[in-house]
Amino acid sequence: MSDPTNVTLRVTGVRSQNPRGFGGAIFTGVPVDATGSVLDACTYVVVKATRATLGGTKVERGQWWTVAGQLVERRSVVDGFELVEQQVDAEVAYLARPTGEHLVTFIAENPAFEGLGTVKARRLWERFGEQLYQLLDAADPSPFADVLSAAAAQRLVEAWACHGESRTLQWLQAAGFDIGLGRKVLRYFGGEAQARIEEDPYRLLSFAGKWSTVDLMAQTQFGVQSDDPRRLRGAGEEACYRMFAAGHTAMLSADLVEQVAPLLGRPPVGVQWRDLLATAVSEGLKSGHIVQTQHGLQPLGALVMERQVAKAIQERLTGGIERLLPGHRVERIITACEAEDGIELNPEQRNAIRMADEYAFACITGGAGVGKTTVLRSLCRLYQDAGTKVLQVALAGRAAKRMQEATGLPAFTIASFLKSVNNLTFDGPTVLVIDEASMVDIVSMSRLCQALLPHVRLVLVGDPYQLMPVGPGLVLHCVMRVPRIPSTELKTVKRYGGEIAAVASAVREGVWPSISADETASVAFIHCDDRQIAERVADLYAVDTAGTQVLAPLRNGPAGTKVLNQVCQQRFTGDGPTVTRWNDEFDRPEYCGFNLGDVVLCTRNLWDKGLQNGSMGRVVEVESLATKPSDDAERVLAWVEWDDGVCRELTSEMLEDVELGFAATVHKAQGSQWRRVIIPVTRSRLLDRTLLYTALTRAQVQVILVGDVEAAQKAVEAPPKAHSRKVALDLALMHYLMQADDNVLLPA
């Protein structure tokens, strides 16, 4: 391996924009100097860069990239000839010059330039370069005659006269905007882009999403000083975004100041940031980005969403919506459900059904295996008997599928429901049931409340002791803190019992139980250090590969799903046939990352293929790909038998949405069940009792924890992570309910 290299390249080709579905890019380029002159016509470099290294920027032919990293020699054989290439595994990569991509994209994507696609637009740029702006502004089609037909050239100058943004596009180019960011800025500000961004470069935070990128551009491209009021205000807004992204919807001034200081870095000589931050907060309040409430500071968006949800709940509880059926009819329905299903509902389940009949907003909670699905099925029968339309949603595709299987009625993910809400009618009595409500964040809940008419009843079903939302805020947890909310907790465990139930219940209550070290016990904890954990998990997995699932808290690290999947694949399927697809550049098959027998996981809802985010399967057949496909049709690479029993084809277009699934995150597993579950445990900020409880309750026969016993015990005995989120939904809801009692409208 040679010493690290630093080189500027003009991109000559893009081999893969997303190799094997893992993000990043592989591209080729020729070294150039500052003027763009090629340094050596016989030399080219292959660059391999991750998504994080590229910063989300799409690599395009003609761009200039400065890359730094180890230069290595790669040898391969193509058609019997040995090919030697210089490859840089880029540790640093930044776009040195977009070379007209803003203009190329503008022409190619604007309907006014019909018939002038990306190829022709790029050809124009390559022919005329920076002069193209002046030629277009001159409105003379003749210079383009050697590139375009006369009709196309005339159409080009006419469309440019009506729609061209010459100065803005040139400014985007000169200011170093990558094409993705430039497109967003131009779409939002149009011809005012230059003036608006130069006035306050930190407006880019709304587009770029990364403080370091915007702050660097503001200081280097626009000359903003480190103590500029615009920078202080921008840092305050960024701190709010970050706290919101971390789950908080409310904060104290001290919280905000604590977040702002690291963003600003070392202050200039003689300046104390804290002396200026009060002004930054004041500016944020003045601009309206931050709002002072009785609950502390709140980002405006978070405030609006929480108040919207609180108001929607209050209206359903105080708006005079009557019960659906008389009490005696509800009792008859309960009896009929018991007879039809051959079960006996316990008092908690019966109370839940009565409550949902009586109130227009209600919560049904309980741990794993307590019969929430049974109640849900009985509720749907009650609603149908009352002539009430039932709408069912859940956050994840698998959860929605389970609802549909349990009730026999259609169910949607929240995302698909919101996407199709304009096609739904809410005439007449209607109820929306939200399952797995502990994971629903304030953004999703506010959008649901906004979409529903006031007469639509709401039922939340979930377990606040299971995983909290990945997104910001808390809904079910907050609602359960309000004493006036109609709620029923199901406590009697029906689905499983014995040692697993006892350990899970203790963890749920924050009590560390006594767990055997015998790996044959129903619940066991095998102690080992981080260096051994992956191999130890694989050893235990080998005992029952067909009935075991590894559930990890993390994706990265020694006990993360990435490492565990690699170890398991190498151990169990590494010697088997491989799944390949055709590489047109090298005219040969290339490995896709899967082998025969691999467990695979779907990471996105693929409704057209009958798969949901979290669906799991196994590669049962590999297609031979010894020769190049004879047509452009999508080639079947392998066949996967999924957990619904259906064998489906795996194609190249699916590779981005399918990954190894020997080990999956606990979030992907919520609602699923396996005979045997293995849980690797290491110290992590994500580890808490709700995560361990959720993982434990996925097991039917045996659960084995592996790793750091002390870390697990501390996580169980500490308050759940949800308790550390600073939110205000519960306070807003109580305020609305009190205002309704006094018949006083809450001021806007």
N, C-alpha and C positions, 0 to 999 in steps of 0.2 A: 504493500500500500504506500502511495506517495504522500508527500506533505499536502496540507490543505491548500486549495486553490481558490482564487477569487477572480471571476471573469464576467464580462458583459457579453451577452449573446443576443443575436437577432434570431427569433424563432423561425425555423424553416419548416417544421412539421410537428404535429401533435399526435403521438402514438396512442395515448389513452388519456381521456379527461377524467376517468374514474376507474383506475385499474382494479379489476376483480370486485368492484363494488365497494372499495375501501376508501374512496375519496382521493384527492390529490391529482397529480398528473405526471405523465412521462412524455417528455418532448425533446426534440432535437433543435440545435441552434449552431450558428457559426459565430466565432468570436469576432467582435467589432471594437473599433476604437471610439473615442468621444464624438467623432464626426459621422460615424456609421460605416466607415470603410472596413471592409473585411480584412482581417489580419493575415489569414492564410486560407486560400481558396480550397486547399486540399484537406483542411481540418474541420471536423464538426464534433460536437459534444452531445452526449445523451444526458439529460437531466431527469432525475427521479426526485420528486418533491411531494411531501405530504400535504394534506388539506390545511393543517395548522401552519405549515411553513409558507404556503401560498397566501394565507390570510383570506381564503374564500374567493380570491380573484380567479376568474377563468382565463386559462392560457389560450392565446390566439396567435395564429401565424402572423408574422410581421412585427409583433411586439418586441421590445428590448427588455431582457431580464438580467439583472445582476445577481449572480448566485455565488455562494461560498460553501465549501464542503470538501470532503475527501475525494480526490480524483483517483478512480480505480480503472483497471483494464478489464473489460469483459470479453470473453471469447465464446463464440457459438458457431455451429456448423449449419450452413444453409445450402441445400442442394449439393452437398459434398465439399463445399468450399468453407474454409475457416474464416470467420468474420471477426475482426478485432475492433472494439469500440472503446472510446474514452467515456466513462460515465461519472457524473458527479451526483452523489447522494446529498442533496442540498440540505444544509443545516440552516442557511439563511437564503432567502430569495425575496427580491422586491422588484416591482415593475419600474424599470428605468425610463421607458418611453412607450406610451400606448401606440404610437405611430398610426394615427388616423382612425383608430377603432371607434371613437365617438362619432365621427362623420360617417364611417362605413355603416355603423349600426343605425344611425339616424335615417340614412337613405334607404337601407334595406328594410327597416321596420315601419316606415311611414307610408300609409296607403296612398298618399299623394304621388309617390314615386313608383307607382305600379309598374311592374316589369323590370325594375332595376333592383335585383336582389343582391345578396351579399357578395357573390362572385364579381359581378360587374362593378359594384361600388368599391370593392377592394382593388380591382384592376385600375380604376380611376385614381385611387390614392397612390398606388405603386407607380403610376405613370407621371402624375403631376406633383405629388407630395404637398407641402404647405401651400404651394401656388394654387392648389385647387380651390381654396376659399375665395381668392381674388377672381379667379376665372368664373366661378359660379355667380359671384356678386355682379360681374360685368354683364351677365345675361346674354352672352354670345355663345351659341351652340357650336360654332365652327371649330374651336380648339379640340373638341371631343370627337371629331370625325374619325380619327384613327383608332378609337376605342369602342365607340358606340355607333349604331346606325343613325341616320339623320333624324328619324322619327324619335328614337330614344333620346338623342341629345337634345332635341327640342323640348321633349317632355321633361327632361332633367332640369333645364334652365327655367321653364315655366313653373314647375313645382317649387323650385328653390325660391323663386321670386315671391311666391305666396307663403311658403312654409319654412324657409331657411332661417336658421339661427346662427349666422356666421360668427358674429363676435362671441356669442356664448360658447359655441362649440370650440372655437380657437382657445378661448380662455380655459375651458375644461382641460383641453390638451396641454396647454402651457403650465397649468397649475398642478399637473401630475395626477389628476383624478383617474383611477382605474375605471374601466368601462362600466362595471356594475354600479359603482357609486355615481358616476357621471350620469348614467341613464336615469337613476332615481331623482337626482337633483334637477335635471332638465325637465323631467316629467312634472315635478311638483312646482318649480318656480318659473319654468319657461324662460323667456327672454330676460327676466329679472334675476336669474340665478347668480350672475356675477355680483350684482349690487347687494343682494341679500346675504350672500356668503361673505363678501368682503366687509359688510357692515358688522356681522357677527359670525366668525368662522365656526363657532361652537353650535350653530344651528345644524351642523353636519352630524351631531350626535344622534339626531332623529333618523339619519340615513345610514351612517357607517356602523353605529352600534358598538364601537370600540374606542374607549377614551384615549388609549395610547396613540392610535392612528390619527384621530381628530386633533389631539393636542399637539402632536408632532407637526401636522400639516399647518395648524394655526400659527405655530411659532416659526416654522421654516419658510412657508409659502406666503404668509400674510403678516409676518413681523410682530405678532402679539407678544408682549412682554410677560414675564412670569407672574407679575402682580397686577396685570391688567384686570379691571373690573369684569370684563367679559369672560375672562378665564376663570375668575372666582365664581361668577354666576354659573358658568358651564359646569364647573366642578360640583357645585351644589346640586344641579340637576342630575348629573351623573351619579352622585351619591344616592339620590332618591331612586333612580333607575335600579341601582345595584341592590339597594335594600328591598325594593319591590321584587326584583328577580330572586332574592334570597328568601322570599316568602312574606315579608313584612308589608303591611298596608298602613301602618301608623308608626310614628317614631317621636322621640324627644329631640329637642334642639341639640343636646349633648351627643345623641346618637349620630345625628347628621354631621356635626363637626368632627367627630371621631372618624367618620368615613371619608370626609373631604381631605383631611390633612395628608394622607398617603398619596392621593392623586396629584397633589401639587408639588410633591418632592421637596427638596431643600429650598428654603426661602432665600431671597436676595439678602445681602449683608445689611444689617440694621432693620430688617423686617421680621415681624412675628406673625405667622399666619393667623393665629387666634385673634389678633387685633383686627384682622380684615374679614374673618369668616362671619362675624355677626352681620356685617354689611352684605355679604353674599347671601345669607339666609333672608335678610330683609329684602334684597332684590328679588329673590325667588318668590317671596310672599307678594311683592308688588306686581310681579309679572303674572301671578296666578298659577305658576307651576306647582307651588306648595301652598297649602291652605292650613291656617291655624284653626283647630276645632277644640272642643272641650276635651277631646281624647288625645290632644297633642298635635303634632304636625302630620299632615297626610298629603301625599302626592294627589293632585287633582283627580287623575284618573281613578285611583284607588278609592278616593272619597265618593265619587259618583257611583262606582260599581257597588260598593257596600251599601250606600243609601238606597240604590235601586232594588237590591235584594231585600233589604230590611222593609222597605215600603211594600214590596210585593207580598211578603209574608204577613205583614200587619193587615193589609187589605183583605186577605183571605180569612184572617181570624176575627176581624171586627166588621167586615163588610156585609154581614147579614146573610151569608150563604148558608142555606139550611142543610140539614142532614138528608141523606139520599133516601133512606127507607125507614119505616117504623121499626121499633125495636123487635117486635115479634117476627117480622119478616127476616130480619138479620139473623135471629136465632134459628129460623127454619133453614136458611141458607147454610149456616155453620153445620147443622145436623146433616144436611144433604151432602156437603163436602166430605164430612167424615165417612158417611156411608159409601160414597162413590170411590173414595181413595182407600177405604179399608183401614183408616187410622183414627186415633182419638186425639184431638187437639187439646193441649194443656191450657190452663187458665190464662197464661200470658199470651198465648197465640189467639185465644178467643177475644181477649181484651184489645189486642192490636186490631183485629177485624172490626170490632165495634167502634173503636176510636176513629179509624179511617172512614167509617160511614158517617160519623157525627161531625167531623171537622173538615174544613176545606184545606187545611194544612196540617200534616201530621208526620211524625218520625217513628220509624220502627227500627230498633237497634238490637244488637246482640252479637256475641262471639261466633266463632266458626262452629257449624254443626248444630245450632240451636233451633233450626227449622224456619229460618227467614224465607226460604224459597217456598216452603209449604204454605206459609201465610200469604205470600205473594200470589200463589195459584188460587187460593180461596178468595182473596180480594178481587181478583179479576172476574171470578164467577159472580161475586156480589155486584160489581160495577155493571156487568152485562145484564144481570137481572134487573138492575135499576135503570136500564136504558142509557148508561153512561159510556161514552166512547173512551177506550183505554189506549193511551200512548205510553210506550215504554222506552227508556233510554238508559245507557250506561256509558262510562268513559271509554272502556276498551271494547274491541270487537268481540272477544271471547265472552265477556260478561253479557253483552247484548245477545249473543247467540244462546247462552244459557237461559236467559230470561224467556226467549222465544220458545225454546224447547220445554221449559217448565210450564208455561202458561198457554202455549198454543196460539199466541197472538204475536203480531209483528213487533220487533224491537229494533232499535237503531243505536248506533253510537251517537254521542252528543254532537259530534262534528257533522255526521251525515244528516242528523235531524235538523240542525240549524241550516245546513245547506239547502234542504228541501222544504223548509218551513213555509215558504211562499206558496207551495203547491198543496199545503194541508188546509183543511177547514176546521174551525173550532166552534162551529155552530152547535148549539145544544149542550147538554151536560157533558163535560169532558174532564178527564183526570190524566195528569202526567206523573208516572212513577219513575223515580230515579234510583237505580240500584248502584251498589258500591259507592255510596254517597260520600264516604270518608275521603275519597280521592278526588272529588270534584272541587276545583279551585274557584276563586271568586270571579275570574274572568268568564269561565264557562257558565257559572250560575247566573251571572248578570245578563249574559246574552240569552239564556233560556227565559229568564223573567221578562226581558224586553220583548221576546218573541210571542209570549203567551198573552191572551186576553185575560182580564181580571177574573172572569168566572171560572177559569180552568183550575181545578183542584190540584194540589201538589202533595205527593207522598215521597219522603226520603227514606231509603232503606240502606242500612250500612252498619258499620262497627267503628266507632271513634277510637278503639284500641288497636285497629289495624293501621295500615300505611296512610299517612297524611298526603295531601295533594303534592304533586311535583311542582305545579305552578303556584303562584302567589295566593296568600290569604288562606282562610279556613271557613268552611261553610257548616258542615255537620257538627264539627266540634263547637263552633260558636253558638249554633242554634240550641244545642243541648245544654248550654250554660244558662239559658233564659228560662226561669221557672214556669212561665205561662205557656210554653210551647207544649201542645199535646204530644206525648211520647210514651212509648211502651218499650221496655227492654226485655228481650227474650233471654232467659238465663239457663234453661234446662238443656243440657247437651244431649242431642239425639243421634248424631251421625257417627260418633266414635266415642270411646270411653277408655278406661284403663289408664295405663301409665302416661300415654301421650296427652290425654285430656287433663290429667292432674298437673303435669309439668307445664302445659300450655296455660292453664288457668293461673298457676302461680306466676308465670312470666307476665301474663296480662295484668296482674295486680301489683307488679313490681317487686315480687319476692323471689329471691334466687333459690331454686329447689335443689334437693340432693339428686344428683344424676350419676348413674353407674358409669364406670370406665370399661365395662365389658361390652365389646362391639357386637355381641349377639343379643343384648338386652333390647327391649322395646324402645327405650330412650337411652342413648349413650353419649358420653363426651370423651373423645380421644384427644389427649393433650399432645401437641407437637409445636415446634417453632415454625416461623414463616418459611424458612428454607426447605422444610420437609413437607409442607402442607399439600402442595399440588400432587406429589407422588403418593402421599398417604390417602388423599381423596380418590385417586385413581385405583389404588389397591382395594379400597372399600367398594368402589363402583363396580369392580370386576366380580364381586360376589353375586350380583343380580343385575346384569346390564339391561335386561328387558324391562324391569320394574322399578328402576332407580332414576331419580332426577337430582342433580346437584343444583342447589339454589344459593347463590352468592350475593352478598350485599353490594358488591362493587363490580365494575367492568375491568378496572385496572388494578395493578398490584399483584403480589405473589399469590393471593387467593382470589383474584378477579376472574371473571368469566373468560377473558381472552387467554390467559395463561392456562387455566384449567381445561379449556377446550383444546388447546394445542397439545397438552400432555395426554388427554384422553384420546384424541385422534391418533397421535403417534402410537399410543399403546394398543388401541383396539382395532383401528382400521388402516394404519399406516402402510401395511403391506398389500392392501387390496387395490383393485382397479381404480383409476382416478377419473374424475369428471373433467373433461377438456372442452374448449371451444376453439374455433379456428382464428388464427392470427393472420390477417391479410398481409401485413407488412413483411413478416418473415415466412409467409406461406407454409405454415405448419401449425399443429395443435398447440395450445398453451393450457396450463393447469389452472383450474378455476377455484381451487381451495377446498374441494370436497372429494371424498372417497366413497366407495361402495360401503354401505353399513353405517355411515355417519348419521348421527342425530342432528337434525336441522331445525331452525327456529325462524318463523316468519316475523319480520319486524315492522310490517306496515299492513294496513287493511287492503287486501286485494280482492275486493268484492266480486269482480268479474271472474275470478278463479276459485271462488268459494273459500278463500282464506282470510283469516283475521290476524291482526297484530297479536302475537303470542301463540299462534297455532304451531304445533310441533309435529315433526314427522321423521321418517328415516329413509335414506337413499337405498332403494331396493333393486335398482337396475341402472347400469351405466351404458349409454349408447356409444358405439364405436365411432371415432372421428379420425380415421386414418387418412382420409383424402378431403380435399376442399369441397364444400357443398356445391352442388351443381346449379343452385338457384339462390335467389335472395330471400327465400322464405325463412322464417324464424326456425332455427334448427333445435330439435329436442336434444338436450344434453344428457338428461338422466330422468329417472322416474322416482317419485317420492311418495311413500304411503304416509298420509297424514293422520292425525289423531281422530278424525271423524271416520276413518276406515276407507277413505277414498284415495286411490292412487292417481296422482296428477303428474303431468310432465313438468320438468324444470327446464326453462329456456334462458338464453343469455339476458333477456330483458328483466328477468326476475332476480338476477344475481345481486343487485343492489339491495334487495329486500329480503334476502335469505342469508342466514349465518349459521355457524355451528351451534348446536343446542345441547351438547352433553351437559353443559353448565349454563344456566340462565339466571338473570337477576331476579330477586324476589318480587320486584314490581311486575315483571312479566308473568309471574306465577299466580298472582292473586286470583282466587276463584277456581284454580285447578287442583287436581288431586293425583297422587301417585302412591303406589304401595309403600315405597321406601324413599326417603329424602335424606340427602347429605348436605349439611350446612357448614361451609368453611367460615371460621371466625378469626378476624384479625382486628387490631385497633383501627378505628376509623371514625371520622366525625359523623358519618351516616348511620353508624350502628346504634340502635336503640331498641327498647323493649318491643315497640310495635313491629319493627322489622323482623325480630326473632320470633315473635308470636305468630306473625303471618306465615313465616317459613315453617314453623313447627306444625301448624295446623293444616299444612298441605299433605302431611303423611297419614296414611291409613293404617299401616302395620308397624313400621319402624322409622325412627328418625335418629340420625347420628350427627352430632356436632363435632367438628374437628378444628383444633387450633388452640387459641388463647383463652383459657378458662377465665382468667382474671378480667380480660376485656369484656367477655360476655356477662359476667356477674356485675361489673360496673355499669354496663349498658342497661341491664334489667333494673337495677336498683335506682338508677338516675331517672329523673322525670322524662317523659317522652319528648322527642324533639318538637312536637307540635306545641308544647307548652312554652317554648322559647320564642315562638312567632309573635310578633307584636301586631295585633289586629284590633279592629274596632267594630266589626259587624254585630257582635252581641250587644255592645253598648248602644249602637245606633238602633238596633231592634227594640231594646227596652225603652229607649227614648220615644220611638214612634208609638209603641203600645201605650205608654203613659199619656202622650199627647192625644191619642185617640180616645182614651178614657175621659179626658177633660174636654173633648170636642174642640181642641185647638190645633190648627194646622201648623206643622213644623215649617219655619221659614226656609226658603230655598238657600 
